[in-house]
Amino acid sequence: MEMAAAYASEDGVLTEAMIEARVDEAVRQHQQKMDWLHGEGVLDNTGRLAPDAHAKGSITPALTAQEVLSPRQEVTSEQSKPDGTPV
């Protein structure tokens, strides 16, 4: 990300100020995420995963590749013309 900032600058030089701006933004975003996770009940007051986070539905189990691809395959086959071209 910092290199993109350097390329976007007028002289193509990455400065300390650019790096500090990116770090400050990353810290702000992290704090926002932590606030959100606390508000949703995913994290407890110590910042650890709340024991009942799964029960609240705040955390969902990871999908397998097949679960991700299956709906796409169904939609593709349902929305095809008899010759196989998409509708």
Z-matrix of the N, CA and C atoms (Angstrom, degrees):
N
C 1 1.444
C 2 1.524 1 109.49
N 3 1.315 2 116.02 1 -39.67
C 4 1.460 3 118.36 2 -179.27
C 5 1.523 4 111.41 3 -64.35
N 6 1.339 5 115.85 4 -36.57
C 7 1.462 6 118.40 5 179.60
C 8 1.525 7 110.56 6 -65.58
N 9 1.317 8 116.72 7 -35.13
C 10 1.464 9 119.71 8 177.54
C 11 1.523 10 109.64 9 -63.78
N 12 1.313 11 116.70 10 -37.97
C 13 1.467 12 120.22 11 178.21
C 14 1.525 13 110.10 12 -65.25
N 15 1.317 14 116.41 13 -39.13
C 16 1.456 15 119.77 14 179.23
C 17 1.519 16 110.84 15 -65.95
N 18 1.327 17 116.45 16 -43.70
C 19 1.465 18 119.53 17 179.07
C 20 1.526 19 111.03 18 -63.79
N 21 1.319 20 116.36 19 -32.51
C 22 1.462 21 120.16 20 -178.86
C 23 1.527 22 111.98 21 -78.99
N 24 1.323 23 116.80 22 -15.79
C 25 1.465 24 119.01 23 -179.12
C 26 1.526 25 109.99 24 -72.50
N 27 1.302 26 114.27 25 161.88
C 28 1.470 27 120.17 26 -176.78
C 29 1.529 28 112.67 27 -61.90
N 30 1.354 29 116.02 28 -40.16
C 31 1.468 30 119.00 29 -176.22
C 32 1.534 31 113.43 30 -104.55
N 33 1.342 32 117.80 31 -0.47
C 34 1.457 33 120.99 32 177.67
C 35 1.511 34 114.21 33 74.10
N 36 1.331 35 117.54 34 20.25
C 37 1.460 36 121.87 35 -178.42
C 38 1.524 37 109.43 36 -107.68
N 39 1.325 38 116.23 37 130.97
C 40 1.457 39 122.34 38 175.99
C 41 1.523 40 107.97 39 -82.62
N 42 1.314 41 116.57 40 121.15
C 43 1.461 42 120.40 41 -177.41
C 44 1.530 43 110.89 42 -105.96
N 45 1.314 44 114.82 43 163.68
C 46 1.460 45 120.77 44 177.36
C 47 1.525 46 110.02 45 -61.06
N 48 1.310 47 117.36 46 -37.34
C 49 1.462 48 121.23 47 179.18
C 50 1.524 49 111.33 48 -62.90
N 51 1.337 50 117.13 49 -38.69
C 52 1.464 51 120.71 50 177.76
C 53 1.527 52 110.59 51 -63.10
N 54 1.325 53 116.04 52 -44.65
C 55 1.463 54 121.01 53 -179.80
C 56 1.522 55 109.74 54 -63.54
N 57 1.327 56 117.34 55 -45.79
C 58 1.464 57 120.80 56 179.63
C 59 1.520 58 111.36 57 -61.54
N 60 1.322 59 117.15 58 -38.12
C 61 1.464 60 120.50 59 178.77
C 62 1.528 61 110.08 60 -63.56
N 63 1.340 62 117.17 61 -41.44
C 64 1.467 63 120.50 62 179.69
C 65 1.525 64 110.88 63 -68.16
N 66 1.315 65 117.08 64 -39.87
C 67 1.471 66 120.55 65 178.39
C 68 1.526 67 109.65 66 -64.82
N 69 1.325 68 117.15 67 -45.31
C 70 1.463 69 120.58 68 178.72
C 71 1.527 70 111.03 69 -59.01
N 72 1.323 71 116.91 70 -41.29
C 73 1.468 72 120.70 71 179.35
C 74 1.527 73 110.76 72 -66.78
N 75 1.323 74 117.51 73 -40.04
C 76 1.466 75 120.63 74 178.19
C 77 1.529 76 110.97 75 -64.09
N 78 1.324 77 116.72 76 -41.40
C 79 1.467 78 121.05 77 178.29
C 80 1.527 79 109.75 78 -64.10
N 81 1.334 80 117.19 79 -42.71
C 82 1.466 81 121.03 80 179.60
C 83 1.527 82 110.54 81 -62.63
N 84 1.319 83 116.81 82 -44.58
C 85 1.460 84 120.68 83 179.95
C 86 1.526 85 111.50 84 -64.56
N 87 1.332 86 116.05 85 -39.27
C 88 1.464 87 119.83 86 178.49
C 89 1.522 88 110.16 87 -63.61
N 90 1.333 89 117.03 88 -43.53
C 91 1.460 90 120.34 89 179.77
C 92 1.526 91 110.77 90 -63.52
N 93 1.319 92 116.12 91 -39.47
C 94 1.460 93 120.88 92 178.15
C 95 1.535 94 109.61 93 -62.64
N 96 1.320 95 117.26 94 -42.39
C 97 1.464 96 121.30 95 179.19
C 98 1.521 97 110.40 96 -63.88
N 99 1.337 98 116.99 97 -44.64
C 100 1.457 99 120.31 98 -179.62
C 101 1.530 100 110.88 99 -63.52
N 102 1.334 101 116.97 100 -40.87
C 103 1.465 102 120.75 101 176.96
C 104 1.520 103 110.52 102 -60.10
N 105 1.327 104 116.24 103 -43.35
C 106 1.459 105 121.21 104 179.93
C 107 1.527 106 110.50 105 -64.05
N 108 1.344 107 117.09 106 -45.50
C 109 1.461 108 120.46 107 -179.66
C 110 1.526 109 111.45 108 -62.48
N 111 1.337 110 117.40 109 -39.13
C 112 1.461 111 120.29 110 176.39
C 113 1.525 112 109.99 111 -64.58
N 114 1.324 113 117.04 112 -44.02
C 115 1.458 114 121.77 113 -179.34
C 116 1.513 115 112.65 114 -63.44
N 117 1.328 116 117.39 115 -33.35
C 118 1.459 117 121.85 116 179.29
C 119 1.527 118 111.77 117 -81.50
N 120 1.328 119 117.04 118 -7.36
C 121 1.458 120 120.37 119 -179.28
C 122 1.512 121 113.78 120 80.77
N 123 1.321 122 117.44 121 14.06
C 124 1.456 123 121.11 122 179.74
C 125 1.524 124 110.20 123 -76.99
N 126 1.331 125 116.91 124 -36.05
C 127 1.459 126 121.48 125 179.37
C 128 1.524 127 110.08 126 -111.77
N 129 1.336 128 115.92 127 146.99
C 130 1.456 129 119.34 128 175.58
C 131 1.530 130 109.30 129 -87.20
N 132 1.322 131 117.31 130 -172.18
C 133 1.470 132 120.97 131 -176.29
C 134 1.522 133 113.62 132 -67.87
N 135 1.329 134 117.24 133 -17.10
C 136 1.465 135 119.82 134 178.90
C 137 1.525 136 111.83 135 -92.96
N 138 1.341 137 116.74 136 -2.74
C 139 1.455 138 120.24 137 -179.59
C 140 1.509 139 113.46 138 89.97
N 141 1.323 140 116.29 139 7.74
C 142 1.462 141 120.68 140 178.37
C 143 1.519 142 109.82 141 -95.63
N 144 1.327 143 116.09 142 161.30
C 145 1.452 144 122.46 143 178.73
C 146 1.521 145 109.15 144 -58.88
N 147 1.325 146 116.77 145 124.87
C 148 1.459 147 121.54 146 179.97
C 149 1.525 148 109.47 147 -65.15
N 150 1.332 149 117.11 148 140.02
C 151 1.467 150 120.12 149 -177.42
C 152 1.527 151 113.17 150 -59.24
N 153 1.312 152 117.77 151 -31.84
C 154 1.460 153 120.46 152 -177.34
C 155 1.531 154 112.67 153 -102.15
N 156 1.317 155 117.83 154 18.99
C 157 1.466 156 120.96 155 -178.29
C 158 1.523 157 111.44 156 -62.60
N 159 1.332 158 117.31 157 -38.13
C 160 1.465 159 120.35 158 178.69
C 161 1.524 160 110.51 159 -67.38
N 162 1.334 161 116.34 160 -40.04
C 163 1.462 162 120.11 161 -178.50
C 164 1.522 163 111.79 162 -66.02
N 165 1.323 164 117.10 163 -33.46
C 166 1.462 165 121.30 164 179.87
C 167 1.519 166 112.03 165 -74.73
N 168 1.324 167 116.85 166 -13.27
C 169 1.453 168 119.92 167 -178.42
C 170 1.516 169 112.21 168 83.55
N 171 1.335 170 117.07 169 9.75
C 172 1.457 171 120.49 170 179.70
C 173 1.514 172 111.73 171 -70.74
N 174 1.320 173 115.51 172 -27.81
C 175 1.459 174 119.94 173 -179.03
C 176 1.522 175 106.95 174 -120.87
N 177 1.297 176 115.70 175 129.46
C 178 1.452 177 120.38 176 178.04
C 179 1.517 178 108.69 177 -111.24
N 180 1.320 179 117.53 178 147.25
C 181 1.468 180 118.73 179 179.61
C 182 1.514 181 111.04 180 -65.92
N 183 1.308 182 115.48 181 152.57
C 184 1.467 183 120.82 182 179.61
C 185 1.526 184 109.93 183 -66.72
N 186 1.306 185 115.13 184 144.52
C 187 1.461 186 120.49 185 177.57
C 188 1.515 187 110.16 186 -84.87
N 189 1.315 188 115.65 187 149.54
C 190 1.465 189 119.61 188 173.52
C 191 1.517 190 108.04 189 -82.97
N 192 1.306 191 116.69 190 165.03
C 193 1.465 192 120.87 191 178.56
C 194 1.521 193 110.19 192 -60.04
N 195 1.331 194 117.47 193 -39.11
C 196 1.461 195 120.96 194 -179.34
C 197 1.526 196 111.00 195 -64.63
N 198 1.339 197 117.36 196 -39.44
C 199 1.470 198 120.42 197 178.75
C 200 1.519 199 111.33 198 -65.36
N 201 1.312 200 116.32 199 -34.00
C 202 1.458 201 120.42 200 178.90
C 203 1.519 202 110.73 201 -72.73
N 204 1.330 203 117.16 202 -42.73
C 205 1.459 204 121.53 203 -175.26
C 206 1.528 205 113.59 204 -79.84
N 207 1.311 206 118.59 205 -30.77
C 208 1.460 207 121.36 206 -175.82
C 209 1.524 208 113.31 207 -56.02
N 210 1.333 209 120.16 208 -50.71
C 211 1.464 210 118.47 209 179.43
C 212 1.526 211 111.99 210 -60.10
N 213 1.297 212 117.89 211 -36.47
C 214 1.468 213 121.47 212 179.90
C 215 1.524 214 110.09 213 -65.01
N 216 1.307 215 117.04 214 -42.20
C 217 1.458 216 120.67 215 179.90
C 218 1.521 217 110.82 216 -65.01
N 219 1.344 218 117.55 217 -38.50
C 220 1.454 219 121.21 218 179.24
C 221 1.525 220 110.89 219 -65.27
N 222 1.332 221 116.72 220 -45.05
C 223 1.458 222 121.25 221 -179.46
C 224 1.512 223 110.08 222 -62.95
N 225 1.318 224 116.81 223 -42.92
C 226 1.462 225 120.97 224 -178.94
C 227 1.525 226 110.48 225 -61.26
N 228 1.321 227 117.45 226 -45.33
C 229 1.462 228 119.84 227 -177.36
C 230 1.522 229 111.21 228 -71.23
N 231 1.328 230 117.93 229 -33.33
C 232 1.456 231 121.07 230 -179.78
C 233 1.530 232 111.93 231 -72.61
N 234 1.306 233 117.19 232 -28.15
C 235 1.449 234 120.71 233 -174.60
C 236 1.523 235 111.95 234 -105.24
N 237 1.307 236 117.07 235 36.40
C 238 1.454 237 121.21 236 179.90
C 239 1.520 238 109.78 237 -115.48
N 240 1.314 239 115.47 238 148.84
C 241 1.448 240 121.21 239 173.49
C 242 1.533 241 107.75 240 -76.32
N 243 1.335 242 118.12 241 166.42
C 244 1.463 243 119.70 242 -179.66
C 245 1.541 244 113.45 243 -55.73
N 246 1.343 245 117.08 244 -29.13
C 247 1.457 246 119.03 245 179.86
C 248 1.533 247 112.83 246 -83.83
N 249 1.349 248 116.55 247 2.15
C 250 1.463 249 120.93 248 177.19
C 251 1.510 250 114.82 249 92.99
N 252 1.330 251 118.98 250 -5.37
C 253 1.463 252 120.02 251 179.15
C 254 1.526 253 109.75 252 -80.26
N 255 1.333 254 117.44 253 146.13
C 256 1.461 255 120.76 254 -178.71
C 257 1.524 256 111.48 255 -63.96
N 258 1.324 257 114.05 256 150.67
C 259 1.473 258 120.44 257 178.58
C 260 1.507 259 109.12 258 -79.12
